[in-house]
């Protein structure tokens, strides 16, 4: 699956169809998407050997399901 990552400065800039897409997702689905985005951003960051290690390197990142 190819993901297209778009960055907006405010909610008013988000196209209506993108906003509706994310609003119909569950919180768990949005967290999963955020996790994937963070993992891809870290791979992109570390692909440049000149980048310094991130400050939280070595910590364990866990995404827990939201209690209902």
Helices and strands as residue ranges (DSSP letters): G 11-13, H 16-23, H 27-46
